[in-house]
Amino acid sequence: MLLLLFEIGSGRYALDANRIVEIVPLVKFKKIPATPDYVAGLMNYRGVGTPVIDLNQLIESVHFEDALSTRIIIINYAVPGKGYRPLALIANNATETARTGITKPPPAGVIMDKSLYDDEVLPETNEMIQWFDLQKMLPEKEISLLFEVEE
């Protein structure tokens, strides 16, 4: 399985690359009034108004860092009764991938860094990486409301 590694605050996270549509540089977006703080705004993604979620604000209650390595991860998000829609996630240092023999999230949701690497030189670290489970970590009811304005 190929994983995208990224940072939220001081923690490292991994997301199954199969869930990703595209990774784009940080672009301008429009703030949406009366939304939770973690909703950074709305961006134009290939002609579609796409909600942008600030993962740093959602997880750590601090805004994302506007750095060269800050990326927008476009995923297909399952909106109940509407199919899949693009959703943009802002994450820091979303520039590294790892191929691993892991085929599903570990039971505790935490991956030890060494288990990410198959037959490669292992980095000198015992870092723990949190599996980013979209269904568990994103507030489904609130995010689904962001797609109501489309119609």
HELIX and SHEET records of a PDB file:
HELIX    1   1 ALA A   17  ARG A   19  5                                   3    
HELIX    2   2 LEU A   55  GLU A   60  1                                   6    
HELIX    3   3 ASP A  113  LEU A  116  5                                   4    
HELIX    4   4 LEU A  134  MET A  137  1                                   4    
HELIX    5   5 GLU A  140  LEU A  146  1                                   7    
HELIX    6   6 GLU A  148  GLU A  150  5                                   3    
SHEET    1   A 7 ILE A  20  PRO A  25  0                                        
SHEET    2   A 7 ARG A  71  VAL A  79 -1                                        
SHEET    3   A 7 GLY A  83  ARG A  99 -1                                        
SHEET    4   A 7 LEU A   2  ILE A   8 -1                                        
SHEET    5   A 7 GLY A  11  ASP A  16 -1                                        
SHEET    6   A 7 MET A 128  TRP A 131  1                                        
SHEET    7   A 7 VAL A 110  MET A 112 -1                                        
SHEET    1   B 5 ILE A  20  PRO A  25  0                                        
SHEET    2   B 5 ARG A  71  VAL A  79 -1                                        
SHEET    3   B 5 GLY A  83  ARG A  99 -1                                        
SHEET    4   B 5 VAL A  48  ASP A  54  1                                        
SHEET    5   B 5 VAL A  39  TYR A  45 -1                                        
END                                                                             
